[in-house]
Amino acid sequence: MEDLKDKHTNNGLSRRDALKSGLLLAGGALIMSASQASAASSNAEISSGFNENSVTVAGRRKLGKLEVSDIGLGVQNMSRTYQTTIPLRSEMHRIIRTAFENGVTFFDAAEAYGPFEVERILGEGIEPFRNKVVIATKFGWNIDQQTGQFLPGLNSKPEHIKIVVEGMLKRLRTDRIDLLYQHRVDPQVPIEDVVGAIKDLIKEGKVLHYGLSEPGLQTVRRAHNEHPVTAIQNEHSLLYHGSDQDILPLCEELGIGFVCWSPLGVGFLTGAIDASTHFAQGDIRGIESRFSTENLPKNMALVALLQKWGIKKGATPGQLSLAWLLAQKPWIVPVPGTTQMAHMLENIGSKEIKLTIEEWQQFNNELETIKISGERLPEFVLQFSKVEAPVKH
């Protein structure tokens, strides 16, 4: 089979082009050749997969005291893709198991994905090696635990959290959740009460660590005062990295890990979306203003930057995007999601992409000249981010 990296380097193919050409086949991995690795190591480098102070073994990172693989696998769309199709369940199991065989030990789910069904798929997939992986999942949306119906608003009432966790354990076929996130901060429930319920679950051994997703800054501090927060999970990528100015400094101050959801910009950073792309009905990207007919062509400058540097480094745009995240801090872990075997293998190959310190500086200088137009999410979704929990009286 023709080597994808050579083809990409010579012709500047995006992932979409590579797929059209039949070059990304299931089971094919993107790995640096020995000669490339040797040449790279002779220079001063930032290696996206290594930091001697924070990584216990090669390919591992620390979120607080929790050790995970440097790249995780998000399973959000394994019950229903962005395009609203239903993936083949057995193939999703195969992707999960192949990811594990290739060093992935960190799998990210939520009760809201499906709802419930993604947790079931993940539980089935990891059952043969459950004790060798880290399961992260999330509670917080107001979901009827019997029917799966989404009810208005959020629900982080302590008694509800405990009921939700019992359901999670059954669906995930496990006796404990390694990392339990509050999916969004509930404006009706003091965070002290939420953490109190989680501490009860930790004492019972049903939860080992906890985190928060898209929280307000003061809520993080209050939660951390009650019990150490292991990780914050926010949207973070080259397309949107708004946590740079607030959450990331706070994580560094408090020793909290940071997990990036949508690290590939819902596909945009892979080159799979172009200026003329139209989205299927039901695909949330179709109502995000950054992908509107007016803004999408402007934002393609970011993809062009990735394609240019990808040619230079023998990487796909998506790999370069993930390598950039890994190079930011040793406690940052992206969890790219996919329902394609080739994409999963491509993503975990990102840790092999190496740029020198000078190259990253040049890349970041060019990145700063690009302004992204449009909002990352519709307003009705954005309103749930950066919420502060009410004060406990």
KAMOBEL-V532976 format. One record per run of one state. SS is the DSSP state (hx for helix, st for strand, lp for the rest). FROM is the first residue (numbers start at 0). LEN is the number of residues. If there is no record, write none. Layout:
# KAMOBEL-V532976
SS_FROM_LEN / SS_FROM_LEN
This chain:
# KAMOBEL-V532976
lp_0_3 / hx_3_8 / lp_11_3 / hx_14_6 / lp_20_13 / hx_33_8 / lp_41_3 / st_44_3 / lp_47_12 / st_59_4 / lp_63_2 / st_65_4 / lp_69_1 / st_70_1 / lp_71_1 / st_72_2 / lp_74_1 / hx_75_3 / lp_78_10 / hx_88_13 / lp_101_4 / st_105_3 / lp_108_8 / hx_116_16 / lp_132_1 / st_133_6 / lp_139_1 / st_140_3 / lp_143_6 / st_149_5 / lp_154_3 / hx_157_14 / lp_171_5 / st_176_6 / lp_182_8 / hx_190_13 / lp_203_3 / st_206_7 / lp_213_1 / st_214_1 / lp_215_1 / hx_216_10 / lp_226_4 / st_230_5 / lp_235_6 / hx_241_4 / lp_245_1 / hx_246_8 / lp_254_2 / st_256_5 / lp_261_3 / hx_264_6 / lp_270_13 / hx_283_4 / lp_287_1 / hx_288_3 / lp_291_4 / hx_295_18 / lp_313_3 / hx_316_12 / lp_328_3 / st_331_3 / lp_334_2 / st_336_1 / lp_337_3 / hx_340_12 / lp_352_1 / st_353_3 / hx_356_11 / lp_367_11 / hx_378_4 / lp_382_4 / st_386_1 / lp_387_6
